[in-house]
Amino acid sequence: MVFHDMNGSEISVPSFQIPSGDLNFLASEENLYDYSNLYGFSEWLHHELEDVSFSEKQPLLILSHSSDKLIFLIAASFLLDIPILSLNPGSTQQELDNTFKHVNPAAVYTDQEKDFGDNRAAMISIPTTALKEKAAWNSELFTLAKPGSTAGLFLTSGSTGAPKIVPIKRRQVFFAASASAENFKPGHNRYWLLCLPLNHIGGISIIYRSLLYQSAIYRMENFDVNQVKVFLSENKLFQVASFVPTMLIKLLEFPLFQVHKQFKALLLGGGPVSLDLIKQSETKGIPIVSSYGMTETCAQIAANPVLKPMGMYVPKKSVGRIFPPNEIEIRNEGGSAVPPIESGRIWLKGPQVFDGYTDEDLNRKVFDEDGWFDTGDYGHINRLNQLFVENRRTDLIISGGENVNPFEVEEALNSLEEIQEAAVVGVPDKEWGQKVVAYIITEQESKPDTDSLRKELQNRLSSFKIPKEFHFIEAIPKSDMGKILRYDLISRYGKKEKMV
């Protein structure tokens, strides 16, 4: 397989083999499945959907909480070359309606009662027996090739409040999996512990990579720190885990916790990782992997070698080198590349970088004529080409692994009668990475009850987007162009202004 970049250069696409049917595929609290179960389910799904035509513009829409059925569906869709769009199961009806303005799903799988409007999509119902079917690898149906096809579409917050839809090509998955495997990967019949939501690339990429690595997944319904402690310290079948910082913090509360000797790596995502958390992990002997990536790069596109307690990778604040054959440039605001050590905007190019949003107007703003992608993030590289990220997308808040668009939260707050104007920022937080904080100007002198505010917001926003703190102020700082000076508000928070 060959990938042609925007300059016409040929790059060989990594290739992978279909796993043997007798290898373990998925385990959960009560169930154990091998790959022949996945193949049996995939044949069942193929026959269920044989009259449905899928494309990037007409994907399989998924609105479901974590379950064994959901993991089977995502993995089978990849084998059958069916593009998916997996949404947050806590999405409000308004959020769904906004999504339907941009996509027209050909089929829908959901475990909820939602209004899908006039959409004529086929509705999928998965019987439990479908997961128990067994079959051999069907070379006529299943593929781990087709690098030019779309694996899935993923929503990421946009500066206007409307969602940005990121199509992820299968080639991105292949390059990302191959690069990550240079650092670590679970062995056959060894588990990658999956505790992350399955509507982000971070969680779904675990399913893709396990399939490509011919390894297994252990799905947890909810993060149970006591059970995780046992898995990672005593059960040698568990070799890799993916957490957000909040989960690791809970694990570090056990003073005697240590991972077993066969454990390979703990990936931390969902926002900045503090130096203090890295140091604590080093002390406990936890081999964490600090990295840099985003939806547009199919998760991590740079990473340090596994951080081990002996011979700890230095410098700790670096997120490592960009995975080859991808490239990086640091540019000033004028668009010119700057030398090592000098800070600027992070630009990326290569086969792991997406081809563009579904909205062409957005693409004209983030791609240059040579195909370089402006991440919107700020940082620098040293003389060893190690990347240091200084500021992630200036306005986006990443709290507990979830992306929060402050513009969307402000719009919801400003729609409330008792609020004259609101500004929302993310402030550093040990548990959440960042927490959502709202600064509010009220219509009257009396301040509204914050519990009532939260209750009103529940009908407008997903729970993780609702501010954890409210501050009542007399004026919101703005530039002469009327733009909210969010840095001023974050600094004001640091001065410990009275919280409500």
C-alpha positions in Angstrom: 0.0 0.0 0.0 1.3 3.5 -0.9 0.2 6.9 0.3 0.7 10.0 -1.9 1.1 13.2 0.0 0.0 16.6 -1.2 3.3 17.0 -3.1 2.9 13.7 -4.9 5.6 11.9 -2.9 5.0 8.2 -2.3 5.1 6.8 1.3 4.6 3.1 2.0 1.6 2.5 4.3 2.2 0.0 7.2 0.5 -3.3 6.7 -1.2 -5.6 9.2 -2.5 -9.1 9.3 -5.9 -10.3 10.4 -5.6 -12.0 13.8 -6.0 -15.7 14.3 -9.5 -16.6 15.4 -8.4 -18.4 18.5 -6.7 -15.3 20.1 -8.5 -13.4 22.8 -10.3 -10.3 21.5 -12.4 -8.8 24.4 -13.0 -9.4 28.0 -15.3 -7.6 30.5 -16.6 -8.4 34.0 -18.7 -11.4 32.9 -17.7 -12.2 29.4 -14.7 -13.4 27.3 -14.6 -13.4 23.5 -12.1 -14.5 20.9 -11.5 -13.1 17.4 -13.7 -15.8 15.9 -16.6 -14.3 17.8 -15.7 -10.9 16.3 -15.7 -12.5 12.8 -19.0 -14.2 13.4 -20.5 -10.9 14.5 -19.0 -9.1 11.5 -20.7 -11.6 9.1 -24.0 -11.0 11.0 -23.6 -7.3 10.7 -22.7 -7.5 7.0 -25.9 -9.4 6.3 -27.9 -6.9 8.4 -26.6 -4.0 6.5 -26.1 -5.5 3.0 -28.8 -3.2 1.5 -27.4 0.0 3.2 -24.9 2.2 1.3 -22.3 3.9 3.5 -19.9 6.8 2.8 -18.1 9.6 4.6 -21.2 11.7 4.3 -23.5 8.9 5.3 -21.8 7.0 8.1 -23.0 4.6 10.8 -24.2 6.8 13.6 -23.6 5.5 17.1 -25.1 6.9 20.3 -24.5 4.4 23.1 -22.9 3.9 26.5 -19.9 1.6 26.8 -20.8 -2.1 26.3 -19.4 -5.2 24.8 -21.9 -4.7 21.9 -20.4 -1.3 21.2 -16.8 -2.6 21.0 -17.9 -5.4 18.7 -19.7 -2.8 16.5 -16.8 -0.5 16.2 -14.3 -3.3 15.5 -16.6 -5.0 13.0 -17.2 -1.6 11.2 -13.4 -1.3 10.7 -13.1 -4.8 9.3 -16.1 -4.2 7.0 -14.8 -0.7 5.9 -17.9 1.1 7.3 -17.3 4.7 8.4 -18.7 5.5 11.9 -19.7 8.6 13.8 -19.8 7.8 17.6 -21.4 10.6 19.7 -21.3 11.3 23.4 -24.2 9.2 24.9 -25.0 12.3 27.1 -25.7 14.4 24.0 -28.7 16.6 24.3 -31.4 16.7 21.6 -30.1 20.1 20.6 -26.6 18.8 20.1 -28.0 15.9 18.0 -30.0 18.3 15.9 -26.8 20.4 15.3 -25.0 17.2 14.2 -27.7 16.2 11.7 -27.2 19.5 10.0 -23.7 18.2 8.9 -24.2 14.5 8.4 -26.9 12.2 7.1 -26.4 8.8 8.7 -27.2 5.7 6.7 -27.8 3.6 9.8 -28.1 4.2 13.5 -27.2 2.2 16.6 -28.4 3.6 19.9 -29.3 2.4 23.4 -31.4 5.6 24.1 -34.8 7.1 23.2 -33.9 10.1 21.0 -35.6 11.9 18.2 -33.7 11.4 15.0 -36.1 13.6 13.0 -37.0 12.7 9.5 -33.9 10.8 8.9 -34.6 7.5 7.2 -31.6 5.7 8.5 -31.7 1.9 9.1 -32.0 1.3 12.9 -29.7 -1.5 14.2 -30.7 -3.7 17.1 -28.0 -6.1 18.3 -29.1 -9.3 20.0 -26.7 -10.7 22.6 -26.6 -14.0 20.6 -24.8 -12.1 17.8 -21.7 -11.8 20.0 -21.6 -15.5 20.5 -21.5 -16.4 16.9 -18.2 -17.8 15.6 -16.6 -17.7 12.1 -13.3 -17.9 10.4 -11.6 -14.9 8.7 -13.6 -14.2 5.6 -11.2 -12.8 3.0 -14.1 -11.6 0.8 -15.6 -9.4 3.6 -12.9 -8.3 6.0 -10.0 -6.0 5.3 -7.1 -4.3 7.1 -6.2 -2.4 4.0 -8.0 0.4 2.0 -5.9 3.2 3.4 -7.9 5.8 1.4 -11.2 5.0 3.0 -12.7 6.8 6.0 -12.6 4.9 9.3 -14.7 7.4 11.2 -15.8 10.9 11.8 -15.1 12.6 15.1 -16.6 15.8 16.5 -14.2 18.4 18.0 -15.2 21.8 19.3 -15.1 24.8 17.0 -14.5 28.5 17.9 -18.0 29.5 16.6 -19.9 27.0 18.8 -20.7 24.7 15.8 -19.0 21.3 15.8 -16.0 20.7 13.6 -16.2 17.3 12.0 -12.9 15.5 11.5 -12.9 12.6 9.0 -10.2 10.1 10.0 -8.8 8.0 7.2 -7.8 4.4 7.7 -4.2 5.3 6.6 -4.0 7.6 9.7 -4.9 4.7 11.9 -2.3 2.5 10.2 0.5 5.0 10.6 -0.5 5.9 14.2 -0.6 2.2 15.2 2.8 1.4 13.6 4.5 4.4 15.2 3.1 3.7 18.6 4.2 0.0 18.4 7.8 1.2 18.1 7.4 2.2 21.8 5.1 -0.5 23.1 2.3 -2.8 22.3 0.5 -5.6 24.2 1.3 -9.2 23.2 -1.1 -11.9 22.0 -3.8 -12.7 24.6 -2.6 -9.7 26.7 -4.9 -6.8 27.6 -5.1 -3.1 27.0 -7.3 -1.8 29.8 -10.0 0.4 28.3 -11.7 2.9 30.7 -12.1 5.8 28.3 -15.3 7.1 26.5 -16.0 5.5 23.1 -16.9 8.8 21.3 -13.4 10.2 21.1 -10.4 9.0 19.1 -8.5 8.2 22.3 -10.9 5.5 23.3 -11.8 4.2 19.8 -8.1 4.1 18.8 -7.6 1.4 21.5 -10.0 -0.8 19.6 -8.4 -0.2 16.3 -4.9 -0.7 17.7 -5.8 -3.9 19.5 -7.2 -5.3 16.2 -4.0 -4.3 14.3 -1.7 -5.6 17.1 -3.7 -8.9 17.4 -4.0 -8.2 21.1 -7.0 -8.0 23.5 -9.1 -5.4 25.2 -10.5 -5.5 28.7 -13.5 -3.2 29.0 -14.4 -1.6 32.3 -18.0 -0.3 32.7 -16.8 2.4 35.1 -13.4 3.3 36.5 -13.1 1.2 39.7 -9.8 2.2 41.3 -9.7 -0.8 43.6 -10.1 -3.2 40.7 -7.6 -1.3 38.5 -5.1 -1.5 41.3 -5.3 -5.3 41.3 -5.2 -5.5 37.5 -2.0 -3.5 37.2 -0.2 -4.7 40.2 -1.0 -8.4 40.2 -2.5 -9.6 36.9 0.2 -10.1 34.4 -2.3 -10.4 31.5 -2.7 -6.6 31.7 0.1 -4.9 29.8 -1.2 -1.4 28.7 -3.8 1.0 30.1 -5.1 4.4 28.9 -6.1 7.0 31.6 -7.0 10.6 32.0 -5.0 12.3 34.8 -7.9 12.1 37.2 -7.8 8.3 37.1 -4.0 8.2 37.7 -4.4 10.6 40.7 -6.8 8.2 42.3 -4.5 5.3 41.8 -1.6 7.2 43.3 -3.5 7.6 46.5 -2.5 4.0 47.4 0.9 4.4 49.1 2.1 0.9 48.3 0.9 0.7 44.7 3.3 -0.6 42.1 2.7 -2.1 38.7 3.8 -5.7 38.0 6.9 -6.4 36.0 5.1 -7.4 32.8 3.2 -4.1 32.6 4.5 -2.0 29.6 2.9 1.4 29.5 0.3 3.8 30.9 -0.9 6.4 28.4 -2.1 9.7 29.7 -4.4 11.8 27.6 -7.2 14.3 27.9 -5.2 17.4 28.6 -1.9 18.6 30.1 0.0 16.3 32.4 1.6 18.2 35.3 5.3 17.7 36.1 4.2 16.8 39.7 2.2 13.9 38.3 5.1 12.7 36.2 7.4 12.8 39.3 4.9 10.9 41.4 4.6 8.2 38.7 8.4 8.0 38.5 8.6 7.5 42.3 6.0 4.7 42.2 7.6 3.0 39.2 4.7 3.6 36.8 5.9 3.6 33.2 3.8 6.5 31.8 3.9 7.7 28.3 3.7 11.5 27.8 2.6 12.4 24.3 1.1 15.1 22.0 -1.7 14.7 19.6 -5.3 15.6 18.7 -8.3 14.3 16.9 -6.9 15.6 13.6 -3.8 13.4 14.0 -5.6 10.3 15.1 -4.5 10.8 18.7 -0.7 10.9 19.5 1.7 12.0 16.8 4.6 12.6 19.2 5.6 10.6 22.3 8.4 10.0 24.6 9.9 6.6 25.0 8.2 4.8 27.9 9.1 6.7 31.1 10.6 4.2 33.4 11.8 4.8 37.0 15.4 4.0 36.1 17.0 6.1 33.4 14.0 8.5 33.3 13.7 10.3 30.0 15.0 13.8 30.2 13.7 16.5 29.8 10.5 15.5 31.6 8.5 18.5 30.2 9.0 17.3 26.6 6.4 15.3 24.8 9.0 13.6 22.6 9.7 13.7 18.9 7.2 13.7 16.1 6.7 10.3 14.7 8.3 9.8 11.2 7.6 10.2 8.4 5.5 13.1 9.8 7.1 16.5 10.0 6.9 19.5 12.3 7.6 23.2 12.0 7.4 26.0 14.6 6.3 29.2 12.9 5.9 32.8 14.0 2.6 34.7 13.5 3.8 35.8 10.1 4.0 32.1 9.0 7.8 31.9 8.9 9.7 29.0 10.5 11.7 29.8 13.6 14.9 28.2 14.8 15.1 25.7 17.7 14.3 27.0 21.2 12.2 29.9 19.8 8.4 29.6 20.5 5.7 29.8 18.0 2.7 28.0 16.5 3.0 24.2 15.9 2.5 23.2 12.3 2.3 19.5 11.2 2.5 17.6 7.9 2.4 14.0 7.0 0.3 10.8 6.5 -1.0 10.8 10.1 -2.4 14.3 9.6 -6.0 14.5 8.4 -7.0 15.7 5.0 -9.3 18.4 6.2 -12.6 19.1 8.0 -15.9 18.5 6.3 -16.3 22.3 6.3 -14.1 23.7 3.5 -14.2 27.2 4.9 -12.3 25.9 8.0 -9.7 24.2 5.8 -8.7 27.4 4.1 -7.9 28.8 7.6 -5.7 25.9 8.9 -3.9 24.5 5.8 -1.3 26.3 3.8 -0.7 25.8 0.1 1.9 23.1 0.8 -0.4 21.0 2.9 1.0 22.0 6.4 -1.7 22.0 9.1 -1.8 24.8 11.7 -2.7 23.1 15.0 -3.3 26.4 16.8 -1.1 25.2 19.6 2.0 26.9 20.8 5.4 25.4 21.7 9.0 25.0 20.7 11.5 22.3 19.8 15.0 22.0 21.2 18.1 21.1 19.2 17.3 17.4 19.5 13.9 18.0 17.9 12.1 17.2 21.1 8.8 19.1 21.3 7.6 21.2 24.2 4.0 22.2 24.2 3.4 25.5 25.9 -0.2 26.3 25.2 -2.9 24.1 23.8 -5.5 25.7 21.4 -5.9 29.0 23.2 -9.6 28.8 24.1 -10.4 25.0 24.2 -10.9 23.6 27.6 -9.9 20.0 28.2 -11.5 18.8 31.5 -11.3 15.2 32.6 -10.6 14.0 29.0 -13.6 15.9 27.5 -13.3 18.8 25.1 -15.3 21.9 26.3 -16.0 24.8 24.0 -16.2 27.9 26.1 -18.3 29.7 23.5 -21.0 27.0 23.7 -21.1 27.3 27.5 -21.3 31.1 27.3 -24.1 30.9 24.9 -26.1 28.7 27.2 -25.4 30.9 30.2 -26.3 34.1 28.3 -29.7 32.6 27.4 -30.7 32.6 31.1 -32.8 35.5 32.2 -30.9 36.3 35.3 -27.5 36.6 33.4 -26.5 39.7 31.5 -23.2 38.3 30.2 -20.9 35.4 30.9 -17.3 34.4 30.1 -16.0 30.9 30.5 -12.4 29.8 31.0 -10.5 26.7 31.9 -8.2 27.0 35.0 -5.5 24.5 35.9 -6.8 21.8 38.2 -4.9 18.8 39.8 -7.8 16.4 39.4 -9.4 17.4 36.1 -6.4 18.9 34.3 -8.5 21.9 33.7 -11.9 22.8 35.3 -14.6 24.9 33.7 -15.1 28.2 35.5 -17.7 30.9 34.7 -17.5 34.6 35.3 -20.9 36.2 35.3 -22.5 39.7 35.2 -26.1 39.5 36.6 -29.1 41.6 35.6 -30.0 42.4 39.2 -28.0 43.1 42.3 -29.0 39.9 44.0 -27.0 36.9 42.8 -28.8 33.9 41.4 -28.6 30.6 43.3 -25.8 28.5 41.7 -27.6 25.2 42.2 -30.5 26.6 40.2 -28.1 27.7 37.5 -26.7 24.2 37.2 -30.2 22.7 37.0 -31.2 25.1 34.2 -28.0 24.3 32.3 -28.7 20.5 32.4 -31.2 20.9 29.7 -28.8 22.8 27.5 -25.4 21.2 28.1 -23.8 17.8 28.7 -22.8 17.4 32.3 -19.1 17.8 31.8 -19.6 21.2 30.2 -21.4 22.7 33.2 -19.1 25.0 35.2 -17.8 23.7 38.4 -17.5 27.2 39.8 -19.3 30.5 39.3 -17.8 34.0 40.0 -19.9 37.1 40.0 -18.1 40.2 38.7 -19.0 43.7 37.6 -17.3 43.8 34.2 -15.7 41.2 31.9 -12.2 42.3 30.6 -12.1 42.8 26.8 -9.8 44.0 24.1 -10.4 47.1 22.0 -11.9 44.7 19.4 -14.4 43.4 22.0 -12.7 40.0 22.5 -12.8 38.5 26.0 -9.4 38.6 27.6 -9.5 35.1 29.0 -5.9 35.2 30.3 -7.0 38.1 32.5 -9.8 36.0 34.0 -7.5 33.0 34.5 -5.0 35.4 36.3 -7.9 36.8 38.4 -8.7 33.2 39.5 -5.1 32.7 40.5 -5.5 35.7 42.8 -8.1 33.7 44.7 -11.0 36.0 44.0 -14.1 35.0 46.1 -15.7 31.9 44.6 -19.4 31.0 44.7 
